[in-house]
Amino acid sequence: MTVMAGILLAAGQCFANDTTAKLTTGGLVYVQTSDVSMEEEALYLSREEVLVDYVFRNGSDKDIESIIAFPMPDVVGGSQSDIAFGDTENDNFLGFSVVQDSRQIKPELQQRAIATGIDWTDDLVAQKVPLLPYSDKTLAALKQLPEAVKAEWVARGLLFVNRYDAGNGWQEELTPAWTLRSAYWWKTTFPPGEPVRVSHRYKPSVGGTVAMSFIENGKPAMDYRSYAERYCIDDAFMKTAAKLEAAAGKSGPHYTEQWISYILTTGANWSGPIKKFKLTIDKGKPQDYVSFCGSGVKKVGPTTFEMTAEDFTPEKDLHILFLTAADW
């Protein structure tokens, strides 16, 4: 279902539901559990903040000791990025925090650098290169690498040579090509029959473009089909987009795209469906528009939309398209 908001609601980066995990050689492996159910999930998504509140319950007659893991969005290296990653000089680049039963938790952070399907983390650490691709410290460390290492990493697919002319002749710059894969995790105990409340928050990374790429001269553009499937945009949304495009050509506001995504499907790893699920989407500004796939979505405020469900089993991840008036 498409929501008309405005009335309208690296692709953006994804965020994920909590999921149970076990520690194995090489990193976290996500598993299903038959004893702990997700009683409630309240999910709030905006371009400024993600808030998630859970209630879990152990249905067995004994304590269950486990690990709760939260996979962060992959950070994909490249010659350029249209994703906002928050504080790129901080390992906790999205400001992730978690509270369990009113107690602040300090989770562990596992980070791996992947290129061409291979884990090269130890190689980067050995050369004292930070793992986050988009970091001034990372770029500075790459410049200090021995020439033989630079050549080897280019051959491995860890780096590529970015050539550009910024007005002073052609220059070359080593650019990270690896993907940073991160997950927060913490050990916990689920007492039998008692609710365990977990809340976490962070600032989302937001993808975007400088124009609306799914429409051109009032007609569906080349990317329309993928947008229609991913964001459930429909005829009404397209008509509104066409009006915005025409108005921009007459000195009206120029609308651009922004995206955020959230991995819902890990919520199916718990025992049974999510008994009570609530999704709130906040488009931020009344003049913005938003499109996403949902069922029974209602507008509950000037900028907010809500979807509720019982015995909810997430089968698809959530992708949200915002149309926003550019400030320039």
C-alpha positions as CSV (number, residue, x, y, z in Angstrom):
1,M,0.0,0.0,0.0
2,T,1.3,3.4,-0.9
3,V,0.8,6.3,1.5
4,M,0.0,9.7,0.1
5,A,1.7,12.2,2.4
6,G,2.2,15.8,2.0
7,I,0.2,14.2,1.7
8,L,2.8,11.3,0.0
9,L,5.9,8.0,1.7
10,A,24.8,2.2,-0.6
11,A,19.8,2.4,-2.7
12,G,19.9,3.6,0.9
13,Q,21.7,1.7,3.6
14,C,19.8,-0.9,5.7
15,F,19.1,-1.2,9.4
16,A,18.0,-4.4,11.1
17,N,15.9,-5.9,13.8
18,D,17.5,-7.4,16.8
19,T,18.2,-11.1,16.2
20,T,19.6,-13.9,18.3
21,A,23.1,-15.0,17.5
22,K,25.9,-17.3,18.5
23,L,29.6,-16.6,18.4
24,T,31.5,-18.9,16.1
25,T,34.9,-18.7,14.5
26,G,34.9,-15.9,12.0
27,G,32.2,-13.8,13.5
28,L,28.5,-13.7,14.4
29,V,26.1,-16.2,12.9
30,Y,22.4,-15.5,13.3
31,V,20.2,-18.3,14.4
32,Q,16.5,-19.0,15.1
33,T,15.2,-19.6,18.6
34,S,12.3,-21.7,19.6
35,D,12.0,-20.5,23.2
36,V,12.1,-16.7,23.2
37,S,9.3,-14.8,21.4
38,M,9.0,-11.2,20.4
39,E,5.9,-10.0,22.2
40,E,6.0,-6.4,20.9
41,E,8.0,-4.3,18.5
42,A,7.5,-0.5,18.2
43,L,9.5,0.9,15.3
44,Y,9.9,4.6,14.6
45,L,11.7,5.7,11.5
46,S,12.7,9.2,10.3
47,R,15.6,10.7,8.6
48,E,16.8,12.1,11.9
49,E,16.4,9.1,14.2
50,V,15.5,5.4,14.5
51,L,13.9,4.3,17.7
52,V,13.0,0.7,18.4
53,D,11.3,-0.8,21.5
54,Y,11.0,-4.5,22.0
55,V,9.4,-6.8,24.6
56,F,10.7,-10.4,24.6
57,R,9.5,-13.3,26.6
58,N,11.0,-16.7,27.4
59,G,8.3,-19.3,27.1
60,S,10.3,-22.1,28.7
61,D,10.6,-23.1,32.4
62,K,14.3,-22.2,32.7
63,D,16.7,-19.4,32.2
64,I,18.0,-19.0,28.6
65,E,21.4,-17.4,28.2
66,S,21.9,-16.0,24.7
67,I,23.4,-13.3,22.7
68,I,21.4,-10.5,21.1
69,A,23.0,-9.1,18.0
70,F,22.2,-6.0,16.0
71,P,23.8,-5.9,12.5
72,M,24.5,-2.4,11.3
73,P,24.3,-1.3,7.7
74,D,27.1,-2.2,5.4
75,V,29.4,0.7,4.5
76,V,30.5,0.2,0.9
77,G,33.6,1.8,-0.3
78,G,33.8,3.5,-3.7
79,S,34.9,6.6,-5.6
80,Q,32.0,8.6,-4.2
81,S,29.1,8.2,-1.8
82,D,25.6,9.7,-1.6
83,I,25.1,8.2,1.9
84,A,25.4,10.2,5.1
85,F,27.3,8.1,7.6
86,G,27.2,10.4,10.6
87,D,30.6,10.7,12.4
88,T,33.0,9.1,10.0
89,E,35.9,9.4,12.5
90,N,34.0,7.3,15.1
91,D,33.6,3.5,15.1
92,N,30.1,4.0,16.4
93,F,29.4,6.2,13.3
94,L,25.6,6.2,13.7
95,G,25.6,6.8,17.5
96,F,24.0,3.4,18.4
97,S,22.9,3.0,22.0
98,V,20.9,0.3,23.8
99,V,19.0,0.0,27.0
100,Q,17.8,-3.3,28.5
101,D,15.2,-3.3,31.4
102,S,16.1,0.4,32.1
103,R,19.8,-0.4,32.3
104,Q,22.3,1.1,29.8
105,I,24.1,-1.6,27.9
106,K,27.6,-1.2,26.5
107,P,27.6,-3.6,23.6
108,E,30.6,-5.2,21.9
109,L,31.3,-4.1,18.4
110,Q,32.5,-6.6,15.7
111,Q,33.7,-5.1,12.5
112,R,35.0,-6.9,9.4
113,A,36.4,-5.5,6.1
114,I,35.3,-7.5,3.1
115,A,36.4,-7.3,-0.5
116,T,35.8,-9.7,-3.4
117,G,34.0,-11.9,-0.9
118,I,37.1,-12.3,1.3
119,D,37.7,-11.0,4.9
120,W,40.8,-8.8,4.8
121,T,40.3,-7.3,8.3
122,D,43.6,-8.7,9.7
123,D,45.5,-7.2,6.8
124,L,44.1,-3.7,7.4
125,V,44.7,-3.9,11.2
126,A,48.3,-5.1,10.6
127,Q,49.0,-2.0,8.5
128,K,47.1,0.3,11.1
129,V,44.5,1.3,8.5
130,P,41.1,2.1,10.1
131,L,38.3,-0.1,8.9
132,L,35.7,2.6,8.1
133,P,36.2,3.5,4.4
134,Y,34.9,7.1,4.6
135,S,37.3,8.5,7.1
136,D,40.1,11.1,6.9
137,K,42.2,8.9,9.1
138,T,41.7,6.0,6.7
139,L,42.7,8.0,3.7
140,A,45.8,9.4,5.5
141,A,46.8,5.9,6.6
142,L,46.5,4.6,3.0
143,K,48.9,7.3,1.8
144,Q,51.5,6.0,4.2
145,L,51.4,2.4,3.0
146,P,54.5,1.0,1.3
147,E,54.2,1.0,-2.5
148,A,54.3,-2.8,-2.6
149,V,51.4,-3.0,-0.2
150,K,49.4,-0.5,-2.2
151,A,49.9,-2.4,-5.4
152,E,49.0,-5.7,-3.7
153,W,45.8,-4.2,-2.2
154,V,44.8,-2.8,-5.6
155,A,45.3,-6.3,-7.1
156,R,43.2,-7.9,-4.3
157,G,40.3,-5.4,-4.9
158,L,40.8,-3.7,-1.5
159,L,41.7,-0.4,-3.3
160,F,41.4,1.2,-6.6
161,V,43.1,4.2,-8.1
162,N,40.7,7.2,-8.5
163,R,42.0,9.5,-11.2
164,Y,40.6,13.0,-11.4
165,D,41.3,16.6,-12.6
166,A,40.4,19.2,-10.0
167,G,41.8,22.1,-12.1
168,N,45.5,21.4,-11.4
169,G,46.0,18.6,-13.8
170,W,45.3,14.9,-13.4
171,Q,45.8,13.5,-9.9
172,E,45.6,10.0,-8.5
173,E,44.2,9.0,-5.2
174,L,43.9,5.6,-3.5
175,T,40.2,4.9,-2.7
176,P,38.9,2.2,-0.4
177,A,36.9,-0.5,-2.2
178,W,36.2,-2.8,0.7
179,T,32.8,-3.1,2.5
180,L,32.7,-2.6,6.3
181,R,30.4,-5.1,8.0
182,S,29.6,-4.3,11.6
183,A,27.4,-5.8,14.3
184,Y,26.8,-4.9,17.9
185,W,26.2,-7.7,20.3
186,W,25.7,-8.3,24.0
187,K,25.1,-11.3,26.3
188,T,21.8,-11.5,28.1
189,T,19.6,-13.9,30.1
190,F,15.9,-14.4,29.5
191,P,14.2,-15.5,32.8
192,P,11.3,-17.9,32.4
193,G,8.0,-16.2,31.8
194,E,9.3,-12.7,32.4
195,P,9.3,-9.8,29.9
196,V,12.7,-8.5,28.8
197,R,12.5,-5.0,27.4
198,V,15.1,-3.8,25.0
199,S,15.3,-0.3,23.4
200,H,17.8,1.1,21.0
201,R,18.3,4.2,19.0
202,Y,20.7,5.6,16.4
203,K,20.9,8.2,13.6
204,P,20.2,6.6,10.2
205,S,22.4,6.9,7.2
206,V,20.3,8.5,4.5
207,G,20.9,8.0,0.7
208,G,19.9,10.5,-1.8
209,T,20.0,12.0,-5.3
210,V,20.1,15.6,-6.6
211,A,16.9,15.0,-8.6
212,M,13.9,12.6,-9.0
213,S,15.4,9.8,-11.1
214,F,12.2,7.7,-11.5
215,I,10.4,10.4,-13.5
216,E,11.4,12.4,-16.6
217,N,9.2,15.0,-18.3
218,G,6.2,13.7,-16.4
219,K,6.7,10.1,-17.6
220,P,8.2,7.0,-15.9
221,A,12.0,7.0,-16.3
222,M,14.3,4.1,-16.8
223,D,14.5,3.4,-13.1
224,Y,10.7,3.5,-12.6
225,R,10.1,-0.3,-12.5
226,S,12.6,-0.9,-9.7
227,Y,11.2,2.1,-7.7
228,A,7.6,0.9,-8.1
229,E,8.6,-2.5,-6.7
230,R,10.9,-1.2,-3.9
231,Y,8.8,1.7,-2.7
232,C,5.3,0.8,-3.9
233,I,4.9,4.1,-5.8
234,D,1.6,4.2,-7.7
235,D,-0.3,6.4,-10.2
236,A,-1.3,8.9,-7.6
237,F,2.3,9.3,-6.4
238,M,3.5,9.6,-10.0
239,K,1.0,12.4,-10.7
240,T,2.2,14.3,-7.7
241,A,5.8,13.8,-8.8
242,A,4.9,15.1,-12.3
243,K,3.4,18.2,-10.7
244,L,6.5,18.8,-8.6
245,E,8.7,18.3,-11.6
246,A,6.7,20.8,-13.7
247,A,6.7,23.4,-10.9
248,A,10.4,23.1,-10.5
249,G,10.7,24.2,-14.2
250,K,8.7,27.3,-13.4
251,S,10.9,28.5,-10.5
252,G,9.1,26.3,-8.0
253,P,10.9,24.3,-5.3
254,H,13.3,21.6,-6.7
255,Y,12.5,18.2,-5.2
256,T,15.2,15.6,-4.6
257,E,15.1,12.0,-3.4
258,Q,16.2,10.6,-0.1
259,W,16.0,6.9,1.1
260,I,16.3,4.9,4.2
261,S,15.8,1.1,4.6
262,Y,15.3,-1.2,7.5
263,I,15.8,-5.0,7.6
264,L,12.6,-6.4,9.1
265,T,13.0,-10.0,8.2
266,T,15.4,-10.8,11.1
267,G,12.3,-10.3,13.3
268,A,11.2,-13.7,12.0
269,N,14.1,-15.4,13.8
270,W,12.3,-15.4,17.2
271,S,9.8,-18.0,18.3
272,G,6.5,-17.4,16.4
273,P,5.3,-14.2,14.9
274,I,5.7,-10.7,16.4
275,K,2.6,-10.6,18.6
276,K,2.1,-6.8,18.4
277,F,3.9,-4.7,15.8
278,K,3.7,-1.0,15.4
279,L,5.5,1.0,12.7
280,T,5.6,4.8,12.7
281,I,7.1,6.7,9.7
282,D,7.8,10.4,10.1
283,K,8.5,12.3,6.9
284,G,9.8,15.3,8.8
285,K,8.4,18.3,7.0
286,P,4.8,18.8,6.0
287,Q,5.8,19.8,2.4
288,D,7.7,16.6,1.9
289,Y,6.3,13.4,0.3
290,V,6.9,9.8,1.2
291,S,6.1,6.3,-0.2
292,F,6.7,2.8,1.2
293,C,5.0,-0.6,1.2
294,G,2.7,-1.3,4.0
295,S,-0.8,-2.6,4.9
296,G,-3.5,-0.6,6.6
297,V,-1.3,2.5,6.9
298,K,-3.0,5.6,8.5
299,K,-2.0,9.2,8.7
300,V,-1.9,10.0,12.5
301,G,-0.2,13.4,12.4
302,P,0.9,16.3,10.2
303,T,4.0,14.3,9.3
304,T,3.5,10.8,10.7
305,F,2.0,7.6,9.4
306,E,1.3,4.5,11.4
307,M,0.8,0.8,10.6
308,T,-0.1,-1.8,13.3
309,A,-0.4,-5.6,13.0
310,E,-0.9,-8.6,15.3
311,D,0.8,-11.9,14.9
312,F,3.1,-10.3,12.3
313,T,5.7,-12.3,10.4
314,P,7.9,-9.9,8.4
315,E,8.5,-11.4,4.9
316,K,10.1,-8.3,3.3
317,D,12.4,-5.6,4.4
318,L,11.2,-2.0,4.5
319,H,12.4,0.6,2.0
320,I,11.2,4.3,2.3
321,L,11.4,7.0,-0.4
322,F,11.2,10.6,0.6
323,L,10.7,13.5,-1.8
324,T,12.1,16.7,-0.2
325,A,12.4,20.3,-1.3
326,A,16.0,21.2,-1.8
327,D,17.5,24.0,0.3
328,W,19.5,25.3,-2.6
